[in-house]
Amino acid sequence: MADATENGGWSQQRGEFFAGGQDFEVFRTQIGAFELFRLHGKCTSTLLTLLRDRILRQTRNLALDTAGLSDGGYPLARELILTGRRFRNSGK
């Protein structure tokens, strides 16, 4: 394992298990003011629902590590864009 000073301070450890499904796992790590969510596996509709309902819905400093995710390009980008628009329109 790399130490926390590599990669600009982002630890390479997975973190605590947050949620999972048949095709994916999500791990959570607190790094300073940010909550880092690492996504591993296949980007499925179940994972997108989890992101929408349990991770992206709340206003907080968060970071997503999607390096371990496959098949996520357009659906994941679309969800992040829609979330950004919701926050902008709500004034949060």
N, C-alpha and C positions, 0 to 999 in steps of 0.2 A: 504494500500500500504506500502511496505517496503521502508526504506529510502535508499539513494544511497550508504551508507557505508556498507550495508549488501551485501553478495555474492561477496566479494572482490572488491567492488566499482561499480558493475554492477547494475544499477537501475532496479527495477521491473516494472516500468511504460512501457506502450506499445510504447510511442513515437508518432511522427507525422505519419499520414497515408501517405504511399508512393504509393501503388498500390493495386488493388484488382480484383478479378474475382468472378465468381459464387461460386467457392469452396474454395477460399483462400483470405487472406489479408496479406499485407506486411507493416510493420511499421518501421520507421527509427528514430534513436536517435544518437546524437553526444556525445561521451564520451571521453574526452581528444582528443588524436590524432586519435581515432578510430571512424568509422561510423558503428553503430550496426544496423543490419537488423533483425527484428523479423518476422518469418514466422509462420502463423497460418492457419490451415485448411488442406485440402487435397493436396498432391503433384501431380499436374497434368502437362501435357505437356505444358500448357499455363504458368504455374508458372516457369517451367524450362526454357522456352524461355525468360521470363522476367528476370530471373537470368542471363542468358547468355548475353542478349542484353543490359540490363540497369544497372546491378549491377556488374557482374564479369568482364565485358569487360574493365573496367577502372582500371588503376594501382593506388591503394590507400590502406591505412590501413583500413581493414574492418573485421567485425566479424559477424557471422551468428548465431542466436539463433533459433534452429529448434525444440525446446521442444514442441511447439504447432502444429507441423506438423505430419500428418499421411500419410502412404503409400509412404514414401519418400526414404527408405533405399538405394537400389541399383541405381535407376536413379539419385538421388541427389549426391551420392558419385561419380558416373561416371562423372557427369558434373564438379564437383570440381576437380577431378583428371585431366580431359582434360584441364581445365582452368590453373591449375598449370603447366602442360606441355607446354601450349602455352606461358606462361610468361617466363618459363625457356628457351625455344627455341628462344624467341624474345630478350632475354638479358635484360628485364626490371626488 
